[in-house]
Amino acid sequence: MGKENPRLIGKQLALIFAKSSTRTRIAFEVAMRDQGGHVTVLDPASSQIGHKESIADTARVLSRIFDGIEYRGHGQVIVEELAEFSDVPVYNGLTDEWHPTQMLADFLTMYEYAGLEHSGGDQLRYSYVGDARSNMGNSLLVMGAIMGADVRIVAPKSLWPEPKVQELAQERARQSGASILITDDVAHGLSGAQFVHTDIWVSMGESTETWDSRVAVLKPYRVDEDLMALTGNPEAKFMHCLPAYHDQNTAIGREVSQRFGLTDGVEVSDAVFNSRASIVFDQAENRMHSIKAVLVATLCGEPIN
């Protein structure tokens, strides 16, 4: 374990959570405290944000007191408005459209396991399986395009990323040399993958009734041992941003499993989730390391060697 070199002593970070959070919140809090800084957590119930005070005015106020602002909530337009009217760095902790801090952790984890240096040579090869209109589907598509990866989005056509997201990915791929495949053919999309990603089938803020239609179309995209075998790669790793409904030990996981007869997990089987192929907890830990790197790079105010 490396020695901590605090570079953010006396720095103040505002954390705005309009959506619930475990990994994002603790990653920002621990990273900031490890580096000698301090955090203040705000939520809609305990602040005026968006109710009695506009986003623009909130950004102006927080900029006078804090050195940085993190926002996790719904519309991408909100975090962009915070950034527009703020005089300090603004970090996107998750919106309905994007999850950039998760991407930093995911790529760190994949490079650790693939043993690759990002030098424009070897490509990471990964597949995202499931609801590809989600912030994770969007983010893995576009981040892979930026990073020059071999990206496969595997989903029913009704759940493919929006055309504007696909166009953005193709534009970035032309610049980086990335390979982009969007398909509803599971076997084709999984073949040769080093990493298989998925996410829960109903996102935060969607109604529980959405499960009825979502499960019907996504059952063929459920990650189990048979699906992992389609990679043809015995060393393929499984990744998930968490939380995952892989068993019946949560209220939602139990309800959905029993309602639809998914006794061994919903979007991923318990067998895969707890297998040696699963690197989900390394992935979760890397949220903190990658976020710490971003905070130091943007807040320390001095060159980093």
Residue frames relative to the residue before (quaternion, step in Angstrom):
aa qw qx qy qz dx dy dz
M 1.0000 0.0000 0.0000 0.0000 0.00 0.00 0.00
G 0.4237 -0.7437 0.4628 0.2307 3.57 -0.73 1.06
K 0.5326 -0.6102 0.4830 0.3326 3.52 -1.30 0.40
E 0.4120 -0.7094 0.5203 0.2376 3.55 -0.94 0.96
N 0.1151 -0.7708 0.6247 0.0488 3.55 -0.96 0.93
P 0.2459 -0.8202 0.4944 0.1494 3.61 0.09 1.26
R 0.0605 -0.8115 0.5811 -0.0122 3.55 -0.74 1.11
L 0.7129 0.4484 -0.2438 0.4809 3.59 1.27 -0.20
I 0.2020 0.8031 -0.5336 0.1717 3.58 1.11 0.63
G 0.8228 0.2032 -0.1833 0.4981 3.55 -0.83 1.06
K 0.5378 0.6186 -0.4132 0.3968 3.61 1.23 -0.09
Q 0.2240 -0.7769 0.5812 0.0913 3.56 -1.11 0.79
L 0.0797 -0.8036 0.5898 0.0061 3.57 -0.87 1.02
A 0.2478 -0.7479 0.5992 0.1422 3.58 -0.91 0.97
L 0.1341 -0.7782 0.6111 0.0543 3.56 -0.88 1.00
I 0.0960 -0.7988 0.5935 0.0195 3.59 -0.51 1.20
F 0.0144 -0.8093 0.5862 -0.0346 3.57 -0.63 1.14
A 0.0709 -0.7857 0.6146 -0.0034 3.54 -0.36 1.31
K 0.7053 0.2809 -0.2252 0.6107 3.57 1.38 -0.05
S 0.5855 -0.5824 0.4272 0.3681 3.56 -1.16 0.58
S 0.0369 -0.8112 0.5828 -0.0308 3.55 -1.15 0.59
T 0.1371 -0.7398 0.6474 0.1216 3.53 -1.21 0.60
R 0.7819 0.3686 -0.2034 0.4597 3.58 0.34 -1.27
T 0.6677 0.4980 -0.3243 0.4483 3.61 0.85 -0.88
R 0.6744 0.5004 -0.3072 0.4478 3.57 0.87 -0.89
I 0.7181 0.4336 -0.2850 0.4637 3.60 0.70 -0.98
A 0.5999 0.5599 -0.3692 0.4364 3.60 1.08 -0.60
F 0.6781 0.4666 -0.2921 0.4869 3.59 0.88 -0.90
E 0.6721 0.5080 -0.3128 0.4386 3.59 0.88 -0.90
V 0.7053 0.4514 -0.2782 0.4705 3.60 0.77 -0.98
A 0.6353 0.5347 -0.3355 0.4448 3.58 0.94 -0.84
M 0.6810 0.4869 -0.2918 0.4627 3.57 0.89 -0.93
R 0.6873 0.4792 -0.2920 0.4613 3.58 0.89 -0.87
D 0.5967 0.5546 -0.3579 0.4564 3.59 1.05 -0.70
Q 0.7389 0.4164 -0.2134 0.4849 3.55 1.05 -0.80
G 0.6237 -0.5996 0.3179 0.3879 3.57 1.27 0.30
G 0.5701 0.6055 -0.3790 0.4059 3.58 1.26 0.13
H 0.3867 -0.7033 0.5533 0.2229 3.54 -1.36 -0.05
V 0.1984 -0.7773 0.5867 0.1101 3.56 -1.19 0.60
T 0.1191 -0.7315 0.6635 0.1019 3.52 -1.32 0.52
V 0.2318 -0.7932 0.5529 0.1068 3.58 -0.69 1.11
L 0.0769 -0.7855 0.6140 0.0056 3.56 -0.88 1.03
D 0.0000 0.7727 -0.6344 -0.0196 3.57 -1.14 0.65
P 0.6948 -0.4964 0.3014 0.4242 3.61 -1.16 0.40
A 0.6577 0.5326 -0.3206 0.4254 3.60 1.03 -0.71
S 0.7789 0.3331 -0.1704 0.5032 3.59 1.07 -0.65
S 0.7297 0.3395 -0.2335 0.5457 3.60 1.22 0.26
Q 0.5681 -0.6087 0.4454 0.3293 3.56 -1.34 0.11
I 0.3894 0.7803 -0.4429 0.2082 3.57 1.33 -0.18
G 0.8604 0.1029 -0.1033 0.4884 3.54 -0.77 1.09
H 0.6736 0.4625 -0.2972 0.4939 3.60 1.25 -0.20
K 0.8163 0.1021 -0.0179 0.5682 3.54 0.56 -1.22
E 0.7628 0.2626 -0.1544 0.5704 3.57 1.25 -0.26
S 0.4842 -0.6888 0.4613 0.2799 3.55 -0.88 0.96
I 0.6356 -0.5140 0.4088 0.4058 3.55 -1.29 0.33
A 0.6418 0.5349 -0.3262 0.4423 3.58 0.97 -0.84
D 0.6871 0.4626 -0.2890 0.4799 3.59 0.88 -0.90
T 0.5987 0.5524 -0.3549 0.4588 3.59 1.07 -0.69
A 0.6519 0.5182 -0.3138 0.4561 3.58 0.92 -0.89
R 0.6619 0.5105 -0.3095 0.4533 3.58 0.95 -0.87
V 0.6600 0.5045 -0.3067 0.4646 3.58 0.97 -0.86
L 0.6972 0.4810 -0.2876 0.4470 3.58 0.76 -1.03
S 0.6180 0.5641 -0.3425 0.4273 3.59 1.08 -0.68
R 0.6390 0.5326 -0.3248 0.4500 3.58 1.16 -0.56
I 0.7624 0.3863 -0.1715 0.4900 3.58 1.15 -0.61
F 0.7846 0.3066 -0.1403 0.5203 3.58 1.02 -0.82
D 0.4711 -0.6669 0.5084 0.2736 3.53 -1.30 0.45
G 0.7941 0.0224 -0.0119 0.6072 3.58 1.27 -0.30
I 0.2051 -0.7673 0.5995 0.0990 3.56 -1.25 0.52
E 0.1179 -0.7571 0.6383 0.0743 3.57 -0.95 0.93
Y 0.0732 -0.7945 0.6022 0.0284 3.57 -1.03 0.84
R 0.0022 0.7567 -0.6535 0.0160 3.55 -1.01 0.93
G 0.3360 0.7497 -0.5048 0.2650 3.56 -0.48 1.16
H 0.7834 -0.3735 0.2566 0.4255 3.53 -1.19 -0.58
G 0.8543 0.1885 -0.1090 0.4720 3.58 -0.15 -1.24
Q 0.5209 -0.6243 0.4947 0.3068 3.54 -1.08 0.81
V 0.5900 0.5936 -0.3665 0.4064 3.58 1.10 -0.66
I 0.6160 0.5619 -0.3559 0.4222 3.60 1.10 -0.61
V 0.6966 0.4484 -0.2875 0.4807 3.58 0.80 -0.94
E 0.6330 0.5201 -0.3383 0.4630 3.59 1.09 -0.61
E 0.6373 0.5014 -0.3310 0.4827 3.60 1.07 -0.65
L 0.5945 0.5438 -0.3585 0.4715 3.58 1.06 -0.69
A 0.6820 0.4896 -0.2894 0.4598 3.58 0.88 -0.94
E 0.6381 0.5499 -0.3273 0.4282 3.58 1.01 -0.81
F 0.7931 0.3211 -0.1558 0.4935 3.58 0.89 -0.91
S 0.5790 0.5807 -0.3773 0.4304 3.58 1.26 0.07
D 0.3326 -0.7273 0.5637 0.2063 3.55 -1.19 0.58
V 0.6863 0.4083 -0.2703 0.5377 3.60 1.29 0.10
P 0.6671 -0.4970 0.3494 0.4311 3.63 -1.20 0.29
V 0.1528 -0.7600 0.6268 0.0785 3.56 -1.11 0.79
Y 0.1830 -0.8009 0.5675 0.0550 3.56 -0.82 1.08
N 0.3337 -0.7374 0.5587 0.1809 3.55 -0.91 0.99
G 0.1776 -0.8179 0.5432 0.0666 3.58 -0.36 1.27
L 0.7132 -0.3158 0.1721 0.6017 3.58 1.36 -0.15
T 0.0260 0.7389 -0.6731 -0.0157 3.52 -1.17 0.76
D 0.7086 -0.4246 0.3205 0.4636 3.57 -1.26 0.02
E 0.7323 0.4502 -0.2309 0.4558 3.57 1.09 -0.70
W 0.8367 0.1175 0.0138 0.5348 3.59 0.92 -0.90
H 0.0998 -0.7695 0.6272 0.0669 3.56 -1.31 0.47
P 0.0494 -0.8776 0.4758 0.0323 3.61 0.60 1.12
T 0.6525 0.5009 -0.3557 0.4436 3.64 0.90 -0.69
Q 0.5919 0.5446 -0.3681 0.4664 3.59 1.14 -0.53
M 0.6311 0.5493 -0.3380 0.4310 3.58 1.02 -0.75
L 0.6223 0.5352 -0.3485 0.4526 3.58 1.00 -0.75
A 0.6698 0.4862 -0.2924 0.4791 3.58 0.95 -0.87
D 0.6544 0.5252 -0.3202 0.4399 3.58 0.94 -0.86
F 0.7008 0.4535 -0.2859 0.4706 3.57 0.86 -0.88
L 0.5824 0.5459 -0.3717 0.4740 3.59 1.07 -0.62
T 0.6790 0.4968 -0.2870 0.4581 3.58 0.88 -0.97
M 0.6727 0.4913 -0.3087 0.4591 3.59 0.88 -0.87
Y 0.6595 0.4900 -0.3202 0.4715 3.59 0.94 -0.78
E 0.6026 0.5481 -0.3598 0.4549 3.60 1.05 -0.66
Y 0.7423 0.4166 -0.2320 0.4706 3.58 0.84 -0.95
A 0.6843 0.4680 -0.2953 0.4748 3.59 1.05 -0.64
G 0.3521 -0.7608 0.4774 0.2634 3.56 1.22 -0.40
L 0.4768 0.6861 -0.4178 0.3567 3.55 1.18 0.58
E 0.2654 -0.6776 0.6529 0.2103 3.50 -1.25 0.58
H 0.3980 -0.7064 0.5155 0.2774 3.59 -0.91 0.80
S 0.1690 0.8061 -0.5402 0.1725 3.54 0.00 1.33
G 0.6054 -0.5628 0.3591 0.4334 3.55 1.25 0.25
G 0.5822 0.5855 -0.3688 0.4268 3.58 1.28 0.12
D 0.8246 0.1762 -0.0853 0.5308 3.55 -0.24 -1.27
Q 0.3114 -0.7461 0.5639 0.1683 3.55 -1.10 0.78
L 0.4037 -0.6182 0.6079 0.2921 3.50 -1.22 0.58
R 0.1473 -0.7743 0.6094 0.0863 3.57 -1.06 0.76
Y 0.1918 0.7971 -0.5539 0.1452 3.57 -0.48 1.13
S 0.2569 -0.7425 0.6039 0.1342 3.50 -1.31 0.59
Y 0.1702 -0.7283 0.6514 0.1274 3.52 -1.13 0.75
V 0.1087 -0.8173 0.5658 -0.0068 3.56 -0.70 1.16
G 0.6597 0.5159 -0.3669 0.4050 3.60 -0.80 0.96
D 0.7793 -0.2459 0.2364 0.5257 3.55 -1.04 -0.87
A 0.1379 -0.8483 0.5093 0.0447 3.57 -0.13 1.27
R 0.5532 0.5792 -0.4142 0.4324 3.62 1.22 0.15
S 0.5223 0.6635 -0.3952 0.3617 3.58 1.27 -0.16
N 0.6783 -0.4663 0.3541 0.4439 3.57 -1.28 0.13
M 0.6421 0.5074 -0.3343 0.4674 3.61 1.07 -0.61
G 0.6368 0.5140 -0.3341 0.4677 3.59 0.96 -0.76
N 0.6528 0.5105 -0.3011 0.4717 3.57 0.92 -0.93
S 0.7179 0.4835 -0.2614 0.4273 3.54 0.78 -1.08
L 0.6693 0.4826 -0.3107 0.4719 3.60 0.92 -0.82
L 0.6156 0.5354 -0.3453 0.4639 3.59 1.09 -0.62
V 0.7531 0.4062 -0.2301 0.4636 3.59 0.66 -1.09
M 0.6361 0.5141 -0.3451 0.4604 3.62 0.96 -0.73
G 0.6429 0.5137 -0.3265 0.4650 3.58 0.97 -0.78
A 0.6317 0.5272 -0.3244 0.4666 3.56 1.06 -0.76
I 0.6482 0.5134 -0.3112 0.4684 3.58 0.98 -0.82
M 0.7582 0.4189 -0.1957 0.4597 3.57 0.92 -0.98
G 0.5236 -0.6765 0.4019 0.3266 3.59 1.21 0.13
A 0.3827 0.7502 -0.4587 0.2834 3.58 1.17 0.54
D 0.4463 -0.5965 0.5774 0.3340 3.52 -1.43 0.06
V 0.0260 -0.8463 0.5275 -0.0696 3.55 -0.07 1.38
R 0.0486 -0.7797 0.6240 0.0193 3.56 -0.92 0.96
I 0.1350 -0.7623 0.6302 0.0600 3.57 -0.74 1.06
V 0.0635 -0.8248 0.5601 -0.0445 3.55 -0.45 1.28
A 0.3001 0.7492 -0.5128 0.2927 3.56 -0.25 1.29
P 0.5769 -0.5292 0.4582 0.4209 3.58 -1.22 0.29
K 0.6293 -0.5864 0.3495 0.3715 3.58 -1.02 0.78
S 0.6322 0.5500 -0.3345 0.4311 3.58 1.07 -0.67
L 0.7482 0.3494 -0.1969 0.5286 3.59 1.24 -0.35
W 0.3288 0.7266 -0.5257 0.2959 3.58 1.11 0.64
P 0.6285 -0.5252 0.3996 0.4117 3.61 -1.18 0.42
E 0.6144 -0.5518 0.4158 0.3809 3.56 -1.19 0.59
P 0.6409 -0.5543 0.3601 0.3903 3.63 -1.07 0.66
K 0.6533 0.5185 -0.3364 0.4372 3.63 0.93 -0.78
V 0.6331 0.5086 -0.3295 0.4815 3.59 1.12 -0.63
Q 0.6346 0.5171 -0.3248 0.4736 3.57 1.00 -0.80
E 0.6514 0.5179 -0.3141 0.4570 3.58 0.96 -0.84
L 0.6323 0.5218 -0.3269 0.4701 3.58 1.01 -0.80
A 0.6562 0.5119 -0.3103 0.4593 3.58 0.95 -0.89
Q 0.6677 0.4971 -0.3106 0.4590 3.59 0.90 -0.85
E 0.6186 0.5400 -0.3385 0.4594 3.58 1.06 -0.73
R 0.6820 0.4691 -0.2832 0.4844 3.58 0.91 -0.92
A 0.6300 0.5464 -0.3353 0.4384 3.59 1.03 -0.76
R 0.6223 0.5367 -0.3434 0.4547 3.59 1.03 -0.70
Q 0.6734 0.4885 -0.2875 0.4747 3.58 1.10 -0.65
S 0.7814 0.3797 -0.1710 0.4648 3.59 0.97 -0.89
G 0.4617 -0.6696 0.4599 0.3563 3.57 1.17 -0.49
A 0.3496 0.7480 -0.4909 0.2782 3.58 1.24 0.33
S 0.3137 -0.7072 0.6008 0.2011 3.53 -1.33 0.46
I 0.0975 -0.8157 0.5702 0.0041 3.59 -0.69 1.12
L 0.0407 0.7684 -0.6374 0.0395 3.55 -0.92 0.97
I 0.0247 -0.7605 0.6489 0.0016 3.57 -0.89 0.99
T 0.1440 0.8163 -0.5284 0.1834 3.55 -0.44 1.23
D 0.3453 -0.7015 0.5708 0.2506 3.54 -1.30 0.35
D 0.5261 0.6165 -0.3960 0.4317 3.58 1.35 0.11
V 0.3391 -0.7874 0.4774 0.1926 3.57 -0.20 1.28
A 0.6786 0.4989 -0.3094 0.4416 3.60 0.78 -0.96
H 0.6627 0.4997 -0.3022 0.4689 3.59 0.93 -0.88
G 0.7087 0.4845 -0.2635 0.4400 3.57 0.90 -0.92
L 0.6988 0.4652 -0.2667 0.4735 3.59 1.15 -0.51
S 0.5307 0.6871 -0.3996 0.2943 3.59 1.10 -0.63
G 0.8530 0.1443 -0.1332 0.4836 3.55 -0.76 1.10
A 0.4434 0.7163 -0.4529 0.2917 3.60 1.23 -0.04
Q 0.3731 -0.6983 0.5672 0.2269 3.54 -1.17 0.71
F 0.7939 0.1435 -0.0339 0.5899 3.56 1.12 -0.74
V 0.1480 -0.7645 0.6234 0.0712 3.55 -1.10 0.81
H 0.1235 -0.8000 0.5868 0.0218 3.57 -0.64 1.19
T 0.0860 0.7520 -0.6530 -0.0259 3.52 -1.28 0.44
D 0.1972 -0.7450 0.6223 0.1372 3.55 -1.36 0.01
I 0.6618 -0.4718 0.3710 0.4492 3.58 -1.24 0.20
W 0.5300 -0.6903 0.4140 0.2670 3.54 -1.10 0.75
V 0.7408 0.2280 -0.1866 0.6037 3.60 1.22 -0.24
S 0.3175 -0.7960 0.4928 0.1507 3.55 -0.62 1.15
M 0.6888 -0.4549 0.3651 0.4304 3.53 -1.35 0.26
G 0.7779 0.3228 -0.2532 0.4760 3.56 -0.91 0.95
E 0.6171 0.5169 -0.3572 0.4738 3.60 1.22 -0.29
S 0.5455 -0.6398 0.4350 0.3223 3.57 -1.12 0.66
T 0.5898 -0.5803 0.4262 0.3657 3.56 -1.19 0.55
E 0.5668 0.5991 -0.3839 0.4153 3.60 1.19 -0.48
T 0.5412 0.6361 -0.3902 0.3876 3.57 1.21 -0.49
W 0.5335 0.6488 -0.4014 0.3652 3.57 1.16 -0.56
D 0.6104 0.5939 -0.3692 0.3720 3.62 0.90 -0.85
S 0.7454 0.3840 -0.2224 0.4974 3.56 0.73 -1.06
R 0.6482 0.5528 -0.3232 0.4121 3.58 1.00 -0.80
V 0.6707 0.4971 -0.3056 0.4579 3.58 0.87 -0.94
A 0.6200 0.5753 -0.3460 0.4060 3.58 0.97 -0.83
V 0.7606 0.3737 -0.2125 0.4866 3.60 0.88 -0.89
L 0.7258 0.4717 -0.2490 0.4344 3.60 1.12 -0.55
K 0.4228 0.7233 -0.4674 0.2821 3.62 1.17 -0.17
P 0.6762 0.4836 -0.3250 0.4508 3.66 0.89 -0.73
Y 0.6921 0.4616 -0.2609 0.4898 3.59 1.28 -0.30
R 0.3774 0.7238 -0.4824 0.3179 3.56 1.27 0.29
V 0.3658 -0.7439 0.5182 0.2106 3.58 -0.85 0.98
D 0.1556 0.7486 -0.6291 0.1400 3.54 -0.56 1.23
E 0.7517 -0.3920 0.2509 0.4672 3.59 -1.23 -0.07
D 0.6255 0.5358 -0.3413 0.4530 3.60 1.06 -0.70
L 0.6587 0.4913 -0.3176 0.4731 3.59 0.95 -0.81
M 0.6356 0.5199 -0.3379 0.4600 3.62 0.92 -0.80
A 0.6348 0.5474 -0.3307 0.4337 3.59 1.03 -0.75
L 0.5753 0.6059 -0.3738 0.4027 3.60 1.18 -0.50
T 0.5342 0.6093 -0.4158 0.4129 3.60 1.20 -0.27
G 0.2897 -0.7536 0.5280 0.2633 3.58 1.09 -0.70
N 0.6322 0.5094 -0.3031 0.4989 3.54 1.33 0.23
P 0.3006 -0.7906 0.5008 0.1835 3.63 -0.27 1.17
E 0.6833 0.4611 -0.2798 0.4921 3.59 1.26 -0.32
A 0.3579 0.7454 -0.4956 0.2659 3.62 1.22 0.16
K 0.2636 -0.7785 0.5577 0.1160 3.56 -1.00 0.89
F 0.3382 -0.7280 0.5658 0.1884 3.53 -1.19 0.69
M 0.0527 -0.8040 0.5922 -0.0105 3.58 -0.97 0.94
H 0.0246 0.7708 -0.6331 0.0673 3.55 -1.15 0.75
C 0.4477 -0.7168 0.4644 0.2649 3.60 -0.84 0.93
L 0.3394 -0.7708 0.4649 0.2731 3.59 1.31 -0.38
P 0.5133 -0.1462 -0.8452 -0.0294 1.55 -2.20 1.19
A 0.2783 -0.7550 0.5767 0.1411 3.55 -1.26 0.56
Y 0.3106 -0.7266 0.5810 0.1949 3.55 -1.09 0.75
H 0.1477 0.8315 -0.5131 0.1533 3.55 0.51 1.25
D 0.7745 0.1610 -0.1137 0.6011 3.59 1.28 -0.13
Q 0.5587 -0.6063 0.4467 0.3475 3.57 -1.26 -0.24
N 0.4265 0.7320 -0.4331 0.3077 3.57 1.15 0.60
T 0.6665 0.3661 -0.3239 0.5629 3.58 1.27 0.40
A 0.6481 -0.5421 0.3584 0.3970 3.57 -1.17 0.53
I 0.6978 0.4542 -0.2822 0.4767 3.59 0.85 -0.94
G 0.6438 0.5303 -0.3254 0.4455 3.57 0.92 -0.86
R 0.6609 0.5019 -0.2996 0.4707 3.56 0.98 -0.86
E 0.6601 0.5203 -0.3113 0.4434 3.59 0.90 -0.94
V 0.7060 0.4582 -0.2707 0.4672 3.57 0.81 -1.00
S 0.6346 0.5411 -0.3320 0.4408 3.58 0.95 -0.86
Q 0.7088 0.4551 -0.2619 0.4711 3.56 0.86 -0.96
R 0.6500 0.5450 -0.3143 0.4261 3.56 1.00 -0.83
F 0.8043 0.2685 -0.1188 0.5167 3.57 0.98 -0.85
G 0.5198 -0.6790 0.3991 0.3308 3.58 1.23 0.24
L 0.4306 0.6769 -0.4740 0.3629 3.58 1.15 0.63
T 0.0733 -0.8784 0.4716 0.0234 3.54 0.50 1.23
D 0.7508 0.3387 -0.2026 0.5296 3.61 1.20 -0.40
G 0.7884 -0.2687 0.1406 0.5352 3.56 0.91 0.92
V 0.4638 -0.6824 0.5000 0.2632 3.54 -1.25 0.52
E 0.8288 0.1454 -0.0869 0.5333 3.63 0.00 -1.21
V 0.7747 0.1134 -0.0769 0.6173 3.58 1.26 -0.41
S 0.4652 -0.6684 0.4979 0.2982 3.55 -1.02 0.74
D 0.5883 -0.5701 0.4386 0.3694 3.54 -1.19 0.56
A 0.6040 0.5770 -0.3541 0.4205 3.56 1.08 -0.70
V 0.6886 0.4454 -0.2821 0.4977 3.61 0.93 -0.84
F 0.6378 0.5545 -0.3353 0.4164 3.57 0.90 -0.92
N 0.7791 0.3190 -0.1591 0.5156 3.58 0.98 -0.83
S 0.4600 0.6870 -0.4437 0.3459 3.58 1.23 0.34
R 0.6488 -0.5019 0.3864 0.4217 3.57 -1.27 0.11
A 0.5752 0.5850 -0.3778 0.4290 3.59 1.25 -0.30
S 0.6275 0.5771 -0.3303 0.4051 3.58 1.16 -0.56
I 0.0366 -0.7957 0.6045 -0.0048 3.56 -0.82 1.05
V 0.2408 0.8332 -0.4726 0.1563 3.55 1.23 0.52
F 0.6997 0.4628 -0.2988 0.4550 3.61 0.99 -0.63
D 0.5581 0.5285 -0.3889 0.5079 3.59 1.22 -0.35
Q 0.6227 0.5481 -0.3079 0.4659 3.53 1.05 -0.88
A 0.6725 0.4927 -0.2939 0.4676 3.58 0.92 -0.92
E 0.6445 0.5170 -0.3252 0.4599 3.60 0.94 -0.83
N 0.6685 0.5257 -0.3017 0.4310 3.55 0.98 -0.82
R 0.4494 0.6448 -0.4720 0.3993 3.59 1.24 -0.06
M 0.6905 0.4848 -0.2857 0.4545 3.57 0.87 -0.95
H 0.6791 0.4990 -0.3075 0.4419 3.60 0.82 -0.94
S 0.6965 0.4682 -0.2846 0.4633 3.59 0.89 -0.89
I 0.6405 0.5032 -0.3253 0.4803 3.59 1.03 -0.71
K 0.6110 0.5389 -0.3524 0.4606 3.58 1.02 -0.72
A 0.6444 0.5259 -0.3213 0.4527 3.58 0.96 -0.85
V 0.6519 0.5101 -0.3116 0.4666 3.59 0.98 -0.83
L 0.6580 0.5139 -0.3128 0.4528 3.58 0.91 -0.89
V 0.6652 0.4876 -0.3084 0.4739 3.58 0.89 -0.88
A 0.6707 0.5191 -0.3044 0.4335 3.58 0.88 -0.93
T 0.7720 0.3800 -0.1875 0.4738 3.59 1.02 -0.75
L 0.7800 0.3695 -0.1788 0.4723 3.59 1.13 -0.50
C 0.6046 0.6198 -0.3817 0.3235 3.62 1.04 -0.52
G 0.3453 -0.7976 0.4511 0.2026 3.59 1.18 -0.39
E 0.7184 0.3415 -0.2558 0.5494 3.58 1.19 0.44
P 0.6239 -0.5410 0.3856 0.4116 3.62 -1.14 0.45
I 0.2435 -0.7610 0.5877 0.1274 3.57 -1.10 0.78
N 0.2654 -0.7712 0.5606 0.1434 3.57 -0.74 1.06
